[in-house]
Amino acid sequence: MSTSLEMKKIQKWYGGLHVVRDFDLYVDPGEFVTFLGPSGSGKTTALKMIAGFEQPTGGDIMLGSRSIVDVPPYERGIGMVFQNYALFPHMTVAENVAFPLKVRSVAKAETEQKVRRALDLVKMGEYRDRFPNQLSGGQQQRIALARAIVFDPSLLLMDEPLGALDRNLREHMKIEIMRIQKELNMTVVFVTHDQDEALVMSDRIAVINEGRLVQVADSNNLYYNPKNRFVASFVGESNLLPCRVDQIDNGAGKVTIGDREPGVARLNGQSRGDSGWLFVRPEHIDISPRGANTDVGNVLNGVVESALFLGELTRYVVRCGNESITVKQQNRGQAQFANGSPVSVSWNMGNSTVLN
């Protein structure tokens, strides 16, 4: 049965190094939450503290109504999937999956039933008598997942579980993990530095940088309404243009982009005279021959520096004064722009926000 997880003001110091700071997070029963951040951000350390492999320097961790800070890992009832699978090479698939039940002294008949169910869930029942070295990477990952869920844990932790797989297999395993999580209604905390994994799989994403929770939101809000410049640049591709707020009108601002171009954008708590970064996604920018009529609030003239044809879209980099702007244009039979073409780029106010 799934349960809630709460991290209350968690701190972690390694000597003089503060690697997890003021970590406050509540995860609902049955929710899939991803810790997303760059290498060294503290996301794996946070996961290890939930698992019991690391001890917090301060704060509390609640699993349901129970504090687990002082509970040893093997008594927490938490399943864990590692990037390197950690299968026992001398055991068969069935023996690997049965291991958590064996250490819990589960009866033989019940063990057999639970192993069969777990292997069927990951679609590996016919491989039960093979050894790990007779399996592909994707198959080993499925067995590691079966072993983690065989004892019906209240919480499943996954540390970069898809990192060692090739791209096609990774895409397939994303779908499989989501299917199993929904089927079991299991609470999952998933760690990755891969933004695509996070956006596709998660109910909510916790973005972590330098040990802090920067923003916790669902994929849509995180992508379209990043809290600050770091989130905007780390999640998806972004244009971030230096700007100054000149005038405020109903939550929107007239801004100066760079040091001379006028523009308009939504504000994010800024005041008149504040400096910030105008954020706009490349797919929200239109590109047209220079001087074409447009009335969208933000228009910059520039020259195409590069044009990459990517099949369904073309990715342009346009030099506008001191700024380079990336544009992603769906290919629907319209004119293409070669390197050196004079163009205008434009976007609506509603698609841009001033960030700190």
C-alpha positions in Angstrom: 0.0 0.0 0.0 1.4 3.4 -1.0 2.1 6.0 1.7 3.1 9.6 2.0 6.6 10.9 2.4 7.6 14.1 4.1 11.0 15.7 4.4 11.1 18.4 7.0 13.9 21.0 7.0 16.5 18.3 6.0 20.1 19.4 6.3 23.2 17.4 5.3 26.8 18.5 6.0 30.0 16.7 4.9 32.5 18.4 7.1 32.3 22.1 6.1 30.4 21.3 2.9 26.6 22.0 3.1 25.2 19.6 0.4 21.5 19.6 1.3 19.9 22.8 2.6 16.4 23.3 4.2 14.8 20.5 2.2 11.0 20.7 2.7 8.9 18.4 0.6 5.7 16.5 0.9 4.9 13.6 -1.5 1.3 12.3 -1.6 0.6 8.6 -1.5 0.8 7.2 -5.0 2.6 10.2 -6.4 5.5 10.1 -8.8 8.0 12.8 -7.8 11.3 13.3 -9.6 14.4 15.0 -8.1 16.0 16.8 -11.1 19.2 18.7 -11.0 22.8 18.9 -12.4 25.6 16.6 -11.1 26.6 17.5 -7.6 23.3 19.3 -6.8 22.5 17.0 -3.8 19.7 15.0 -5.4 21.2 11.6 -4.8 22.3 12.5 -1.3 18.7 13.5 -0.6 17.5 10.1 -1.9 20.1 8.2 0.2 18.8 9.9 3.3 15.3 8.7 2.5 16.7 5.2 2.0 18.7 5.3 5.2 22.1 5.0 3.5 23.0 8.5 4.7 22.0 10.2 8.0 20.6 13.7 7.9 22.6 16.3 9.9 19.3 18.0 10.8 15.6 17.7 10.2 13.1 14.8 10.0 11.8 12.3 7.4 8.3 11.0 7.8 7.0 7.9 6.0 3.3 8.1 6.6 2.9 9.1 10.3 6.2 7.5 11.3 9.6 9.2 11.6 12.3 7.0 9.9 15.4 9.0 10.6 16.6 6.6 13.2 15.2 3.5 11.5 17.8 1.2 9.8 17.4 0.8 6.0 16.2 -2.8 6.1 13.4 -1.9 8.5 12.0 1.1 6.4 10.0 -1.1 4.0 11.4 0.9 1.0 12.2 -0.5 -2.4 15.4 0.7 -4.2 16.5 0.5 -7.9 20.1 1.5 -8.7 21.6 2.6 -11.9 24.0 -0.4 -12.0 21.1 -2.9 -11.1 23.1 -4.5 -8.3 21.9 -8.0 -9.1 23.6 -11.1 -7.5 25.5 -12.8 -10.4 25.5 -16.2 -8.7 21.7 -16.2 -8.4 19.0 -16.9 -11.0 16.5 -14.3 -11.9 13.9 -15.9 -9.6 16.4 -16.1 -6.7 17.4 -12.5 -7.2 13.7 -11.4 -7.1 13.0 -13.7 -4.1 16.0 -12.3 -2.0 14.0 -9.5 -0.2 11.4 -12.0 0.8 14.0 -14.5 2.0 15.6 -12.0 4.4 12.1 -11.3 5.7 11.5 -15.0 6.3 8.4 -15.1 4.0 7.0 -18.6 3.6 8.0 -20.6 0.5 4.6 -20.8 -1.0 3.9 -17.1 -0.6 7.4 -16.3 -1.9 6.8 -18.2 -5.1 3.5 -16.5 -5.6 5.0 -13.0 -5.1 8.0 -13.7 -7.3 5.7 -14.9 -10.1 3.5 -11.8 -9.8 6.5 -9.5 -9.8 8.1 -11.2 -12.9 4.8 -11.1 -14.7 4.5 -7.3 -13.9 7.8 -6.6 -15.6 7.1 -9.2 -18.4 10.1 -11.4 -17.5 8.4 -14.6 -16.3 10.0 -16.8 -18.9 13.5 -15.7 -17.8 13.2 -16.9 -14.2 15.8 -19.6 -14.5 18.5 -17.5 -16.3 21.4 -15.8 -14.6 22.0 -12.0 -14.9 25.0 -12.4 -17.3 22.5 -14.1 -19.7 20.3 -11.0 -19.8 20.5 -7.7 -21.8 20.8 -4.4 -19.9 17.1 -3.7 -20.3 16.2 -7.2 -19.0 18.5 -6.7 -16.0 16.8 -3.4 -15.3 13.4 -5.1 -15.3 14.7 -7.8 -12.8 16.1 -5.0 -10.5 12.6 -3.4 -10.6 10.9 -6.7 -9.9 13.2 -7.3 -6.9 12.4 -3.8 -5.6 8.6 -4.2 -5.7 8.3 -7.9 -4.8 7.7 -7.2 -1.1 5.1 -4.5 -1.7 7.1 -1.6 -0.4 5.3 1.5 0.7 7.8 3.7 -1.2 10.0 3.0 -4.3 13.2 4.9 -4.8 15.0 5.0 -8.2 18.5 6.4 -8.6 19.2 7.2 -12.3 17.8 3.8 -13.3 17.8 4.4 -17.0 21.2 6.0 -17.3 23.0 2.9 -18.6 20.4 2.1 -21.3 20.5 3.1 -25.0 18.0 5.7 -26.2 15.4 3.4 -27.6 15.4 1.1 -24.6 15.3 4.1 -22.3 12.1 5.4 -24.0 10.5 1.9 -23.7 11.5 1.6 -20.0 10.0 5.0 -19.2 6.6 3.8 -20.4 7.0 0.4 -18.5 7.9 2.1 -15.2 5.0 4.5 -15.5 2.6 1.5 -16.3 3.8 -0.5 -13.3 3.7 2.6 -10.9 0.1 3.3 -11.9 -0.9 -0.4 -11.7 0.5 -0.7 -8.2 -0.5 2.9 -7.2 3.0 3.1 -5.7 4.7 6.2 -4.3 7.9 6.8 -6.3 10.8 9.2 -5.8 13.0 9.1 -9.0 16.4 10.8 -9.4 17.7 12.0 -12.8 19.6 14.7 -14.4 17.7 14.1 -17.7 15.0 16.7 -18.1 13.1 14.6 -20.7 12.7 11.7 -18.3 11.5 14.1 -15.6 9.0 15.9 -17.9 7.5 12.7 -19.3 7.3 10.5 -16.2 6.5 12.8 -13.2 3.4 14.0 -11.4 5.7 16.7 -10.0 9.3 17.6 -10.4 11.5 18.9 -7.6 14.3 21.0 -9.2 17.4 21.0 -7.1 20.5 23.2 -7.3 23.4 23.6 -4.9 21.5 21.5 -2.3 18.3 23.6 -2.4 14.8 22.9 -3.7 14.5 25.6 -6.3 11.0 24.9 -7.6 8.5 22.0 -7.2 5.8 21.9 -9.8 4.1 19.7 -12.5 5.8 19.4 -15.9 3.6 22.0 -17.6 4.1 24.7 -14.9 7.8 24.0 -14.6 8.3 24.3 -18.4 6.1 27.3 -19.0 6.4 29.2 -15.7 9.9 28.6 -14.4 10.6 30.4 -11.1 14.0 31.8 -12.0 16.7 31.9 -14.6 18.3 28.6 -13.4 15.1 26.6 -13.8 14.4 28.2 -17.2 17.9 27.3 -18.5 18.0 23.8 -17.0 14.5 22.6 -18.0 14.2 22.7 -21.8 15.8 25.2 -24.2 15.4 28.8 -23.4 16.2 32.3 -24.6 17.2 34.6 -21.7 17.8 38.2 -22.8 19.0 40.8 -20.4 16.4 43.5 -19.8 15.2 46.3 -17.6 11.6 47.0 -16.4 10.6 50.5 -17.5 6.9 50.6 -16.8 4.3 48.3 -15.1 0.7 47.9 -16.2 -1.5 45.1 -14.6 1.2 42.6 -14.0 2.9 43.2 -17.4 5.9 45.3 -18.0 7.3 47.5 -20.8 10.9 46.6 -20.9 14.1 47.5 -22.6 15.8 44.4 -24.1 19.6 44.6 -24.0 20.4 48.3 -23.9 18.0 49.6 -26.6 15.2 47.4 -27.9 11.6 48.0 -26.6 9.6 44.9 -25.5 6.7 43.7 -23.3 6.6 40.7 -21.0 4.8 39.3 -18.0 6.4 40.2 -14.7 7.4 37.9 -11.8 7.4 40.3 -8.9 9.8 42.9 -10.3 9.5 46.6 -9.7 10.0 49.5 -12.1 13.7 50.0 -12.7 14.6 46.4 -11.9 17.0 44.4 -14.1 16.2 40.8 -15.1 16.1 38.3 -17.9 13.4 38.1 -20.5 12.5 34.4 -20.9 10.9 33.0 -24.0 11.0 29.5 -25.4 12.4 29.0 -28.9 9.2 27.4 -30.2 7.2 30.5 -29.2 9.3 32.8 -31.5 8.3 33.4 -35.1 10.8 34.2 -37.8 10.0 36.2 -40.9 11.6 38.3 -43.7 12.9 41.6 -42.2 10.2 44.3 -42.3 7.2 41.9 -42.5 4.1 43.3 -40.8 3.7 42.0 -37.3 1.9 43.3 -34.2 2.9 41.0 -31.3 4.6 43.4 -28.9 8.2 42.0 -29.3 10.0 42.4 -32.6 13.8 42.3 -33.1 15.7 42.5 -36.3 18.7 40.3 -36.9 20.7 38.1 -39.2 20.5 34.2 -39.4 23.8 32.8 -38.0 22.9 29.2 -38.5 20.0 27.1 -39.8 19.8 23.4 -38.9 17.1 21.3 -40.7 15.9 18.7 -38.2 13.1 17.0 -40.1 9.9 18.2 -38.5 11.5 21.5 -37.6 14.3 23.9 -38.4 16.4 25.4 -35.6 17.7 28.9 -36.3 20.2 31.0 -34.4 19.6 34.7 -35.1 22.1 37.4 -34.1 20.1 40.5 -32.9 22.7 43.1 -31.9 24.6 41.7 -29.0 22.2 38.8 -28.4 21.8 35.4 -30.1 18.2 34.2 -30.2 17.2 30.5 -30.9 14.1 29.9 -32.9 12.4 26.5 -33.5 10.1 26.6 -36.5 7.8 23.7 -37.5 8.4 22.8 -41.1 5.0 23.2 -42.9 6.1 24.2 -46.3 7.0 27.8 -45.5 10.1 29.5 -46.8 13.4 28.6 -45.2 16.1 31.2 -44.3 19.7 30.6 -45.3 22.7 31.7 -43.2 23.2 35.5 -43.6 19.5 36.2 -44.3 18.2 39.5 -42.8 15.1 38.5 -40.7 12.8 39.6 -37.9 12.0 37.5 -34.9 8.8 38.2 -32.9 6.8 36.8 -30.0 3.7 37.5 -28.0 3.9 39.1 -24.6 2.0 36.2 -23.0 4.8 33.8 -24.0 7.6 35.8 -22.2 8.3 36.5 -18.6 10.9 38.6 -16.8 12.9 36.3 -14.4 15.5 37.1 -11.8 
